[in-house]
Amino acid sequence: MVERNLFFDTATLYYRAFYAVPEKIVAPDGTPSGAVRGFLEMVTNIVKDFPPNELVFAWDDDWRPQWRVDLIPSYKLHRVDEAAVEGESLEVIPDLLSPQIGAIAAILDAVGFARVGQVGHEADDVLGALVHRSGTNCDVVTGDRDLFQLVDDRAGIRVVSITKGVKNLEVVTDSYLLERYGVTGKQYADFSMLRGDPSDGLPGVKGIGEKTAAKLISQYQDLPGLLAAAADMDSDIPKAVRTNLLASNSYIKAASKVVRVKTSAKLPKSLQVPTVVKDPTFLGDLVTDWGIERQMGRLLKVLNIGNLVS
């Protein structure tokens, strides 16, 4: 059996868990704990289906890097907390979720899982670096379409999409992307920046929707090929599309850097699944405080990690 690496886009899991699990699910002290419980259950179910060699939880130490904002000021602007101090870029996070995010981080660290984030890099960039370093046989778990750009059938790199829930996971391959969007993983970033993405504050190119973007990228292979054709007055690009492409040159140059994941994030040397719990005392306290004995026990058992909590 081919060994595969499993990399989690952590935020997409705990947000999904938060909204999927009722608020009445609480810790022994009455604190809402649905996101913590749901997160652990989701991870357990996924690692059962995708047994990992390396296992990493990518973390958003910098969810809206300034260098991306400098290139496209509207980038993720709608998600910025309006009450933030001027000069800061704080993300709007539900009040009941914030303490649970801290608990999830503490739990992952106490077990000894690799949890990787870096200033100047979003979790997407960390995942890009992980895939780049691994080279082959990676599964990236996310609910973010942006990461479809990592898909590469020849290298065995897939995205495991949780958008339809953990019971309805979709394994995204080049074949999947061609059928659904008309582009491959390597073409997805170019397709995305042309089409635009309101959820990330990317306007796209005027007059170019999803179908037109897919047709253009499919015909000209990539963005440089498309732009070269747009600059060639003898090419068969429709006049309106040519005009809009040439008028959007500044946006396209900026978006090309913003949309593509970076691969330069620093990574730990070891990303293997731990064989024993790193800090069993601290983990035991967290398990008791959050009332997650069953969920934590199942996760450690399925990964064959020693020092099971009682």
N, C-alpha and C positions, 0 to 999 in steps of 0.2 A: 504494500500500500504506500502510495506517495505521501510523504510528509508535507503538510501545508501549514502556513502561518496564518494566524487569526488576529486581525487588528480591528479594534472597536473605535468608532467615532462616539465617544462616551456621552456627549451631551444629547445626541439624538435619542439615546436609550433612556436617560433619566427624564427627559422631557416627555417622552411617550409614556413612560411609567407613571409620571406625575398626573397626566391627564386621563390615563386609563384606569387608575386605581381610585376608588372612592375616598373622599376626605375622612370618612368615618374610620378608616383603618389608621390606628394610632399606636404609638409606643406605650409602654407601661405608665409613663408619666402624663399621657394624654397628648403628646406632640404628634402631629400628623406624620405618618411613616410610610405612606403608600408608595412614594417614589423609591425609597430605599428597598422595600420589599419587592416591588415590581421590577426594579433594576436587577436585583440578584436573581430573581426567577427568570428573567429574560436571558441573562448571561448564561445561566445554567442550561436552559433549553437549547441555546445556540451552540454552546460548546459540546453538548451531547451529539448534535447533528454534524458539527464541524470540528472534530477533535484536533486540537492545535499542537504544533511543535513549538513555535514561538507564540506568545500571547501578550498583546500590548493594548493598553487603554490610552488612546490619544486624548489629550486634555487641552482645553482652550485657555491657556495662560494669557493669550492676547486675541480675543475674539474679533477685534476690528483694528488690525495693525495700522498705525498712522501712515505708513508708506502707501498702503492701498487707498486710504482716504485722500492723501495728497494727490493721487492719480485720478480718482473719481470721488469727489466730495459726497455724492449721494449714496456711496457704498454703505449698505446696512443702516442708513440714517434713521429709518422708521423704527428701528429697534433700540435707539439710544434713549436712555432715561432723561426726560426733559428737566428733571430736578437735579441732574448732575452738576457739579461745580464746573464753571467754564474751563475749558481746556482738558477736561476728563471725557472719557467715552465709556460710560457705564451702561451695561446692557439691562434692559427691563427684565427682571426676573420676578415671578410671583413670590409674594412674601412667605408663603408656606413651603415653597421649594428651596429657598436659599439655605436654610440649615441642613436640609437633606443632602444637598450637593456636597457640603462640607463633610457630612457623615460618610457619604459614598467614597470620597477621596481618602478619608481616614481608614475606612475598611480595606480598600484596595492596597493602601500602603502597609497596613498591619499584616495582611496576608503575605505581602512580598511580591505582588504583581508589578510588572513594569507599567508605571503611569507616567506618560511623557508629555510635557508641554514646554514651550519656550517663548519668551517675549519676542515679538516681531514675527511670530509664526502662529497661524491658526491651527486648530486640530487637523484641518484638511492638509496643511503643509507638513505636519508631523506624519500623517498617513502617507503623504507623497514620499517623504524621506524613507519611511519604513519599506514601502514597496520598492523604491529605487535601490535600497541596500540589499533587500532580499533577492530581487531580480526575477524570481519565478515562484509559482505556487503559493499565492497569497489570496486570502479572502478578507475583504474590507467590509465590515458591518456598519451600515449607515442608513439614514433616512434622507440623505442629501443627494440630490441628483448631480451636483457639481462633481462628485467623486466618480461619476461614470467615465470621466476622462482617464482614469487609471486602468480601465478594463483593457486587457490584451490577451486574446485567446492563445496566441502562440507562446506567450510566457506563462500561461496558466494563472493569470491575474483576474479575479472576479470580484464583483461587488455583491454583497448579500443585502438586499434591500428589505427594510422593516416597515416600509410605508403601509403595507396591508396587514401588519401585525406579525408577531412571532409565529403564529400558527399558519401563516400564509406567506412565508418568506419567498422572495423572488431572487433567484440567482441570475445576476445580470452578466451576460457575456456579449461578445461582439455580435453574435447571431441575434440575441435579444434586442440589442440596440438598432441593428439594421432593420429588423422587423417593425420595431416601434417608432423609431425616429428617422431611419434612412441613412444613418451614419454609424461609423465604428467608434470604439473608445478613443482612438487616437485623433478622431475628427470632432469629438464631442465638445471640447472647449471652444473651438472655432465656431461651431454651430451655435453654442450657447451664447457667445458674445454677440453674434449677429442677431439672434432672436431676442436677446435681452432676458432679464429675470427680475421682475418686480420684487420678489422676496429678498433679493440682495441689493436692490436699488440700482440695477443695471438697465439703462434705457434701451439698449439695442440700437439697431440702425433703422431709421424711419422707413416704413413701408415694407420691412422684411419680417414676416412672421415665421412661425415654425416650419411650415411647408416650404416656403421659399428658401429659407436658410438651409434646410436639408437638401433641397434640389441643387442649390449653388455649390455647397461644399462637396456634395456627391459628384457634381460635374467637373469641378476644378480641383478636387482632392483636398485642398487646404486653403487657409486664408491668404498666404502669399500668392498662390496660384490664382485665386479669385481677384485679388487686388491688381495683379499684373494684367489680367484680362480686362478689368474695369478701366485701366489706364490705356489699353489698346483700343482705339476708336474703331478698329476693324473687327473686333470680337462681336459675338452675337448676344452679349448681355443686353437686356432691354434698357432703353434709354432712361426710364425713371429709376431703375435699380442702379444703373451706372452713376447717375447723378447723386443719388442718396449715399452710395458707397464712397464716392470721392468727397462729398461734403462731410462725411463722418470720419475722415482720416484720423483726426486727433483723438476721437473717442476710441477708434479701433486700436490705435497704438497703445493707449492707456489700458484698455480692457484686456488686451493680449497679455499684459503683465498681471493684472488684477485677477483674472479668471483662472489662469493656470496655477496649479499648486506648485509651491517651491519644494525643492528636495534637499535643502541645505540644513535642516534642523539637526541639532546634535542629538545623538542617540546613545543610550547605555550600551556597553559591550555585550552584556548578557540580557537576552529577552526571553529566556526559557521559562516555562511554567515552573514555579517553585515546587520543591518536593516536600517541604515542611513549612508550616506557618512561620513567618519571620518574627512576629511579636505576639505570641499566644495570649499573654496576659492582657495587653491592650485590646486585642481583638475580642477576647472574652468579655471585657468591660463594654465594648461597643455592642456586642451581640445582646448582652443583658439590657443595656440602656434602650436599645431600639426594638427589642422583642423579636429578633430575627433568627432565633435558634434553628428553626427548621430550614429556612432559606439558606443560611450560611452553611449548615451541615450538608445540604444537598450539593451545593456548589463545590465544596472541598472534596466531597466524595466522588463526584463525577470527574474531577481533575486528578484524583488520587493523591491529594495533598495531605500529608500527615499532620498530627496534632489536632485532630478534629475537636471542635468545641462540643461540649456536652449539652 
